[in-house]
């Protein structure tokens, strides 16, 4: 196969990319041999879809009543309650960043974080989100943003107010099963 001739600017970018490549590949080393390593290669939208499927399957396998949401204001119903799902993989800095948190028609948000060899999960009531996140942690339009928010969580040192919401998968399951069926 004949290699196409490239421009000097293209070659300059290629040389630069090789220097950057080694630094960026270090980010993936922590995920080597993880059952979730493949997730890092997914586009953001696919990661969100995966998060929803994981929560749906996990909840059903744990014996919770799980149904589809009747509208786009929530992702699913668990024990009859409207649930929004947020998903994050662990960032290089050791945090999860749950994004696109909106003031929609749901009762709880489940924030599922996947690390290379463990998972973290919080079941956060809408009232807690309104008190600490929505309108407080703007995402796209600066500090005064109220349309979307994000929640940054250090799983080693989470916010104190998250302590009642879970942390481990077992803790999150206990929160979910304590929510009375509708």
Secondary structure, 3 states (H helix, E strand, C coil): CCCCCCCHHHHHHHHHHHHHHHHHHHHHHCCCCCCCHHHHHCCHHHHHHHHHHHHHHHHHHCCCCEEECCCCCCCEEECCEEEEEEEEECCCCCEEEEEEECCCCCCEEEEEEECCCCEEEEEEEHHHHHHHCCCCCECCCCCCCCCCEEEEEECCCCCHHHHHCEECHHHHHHHHHHCCCC
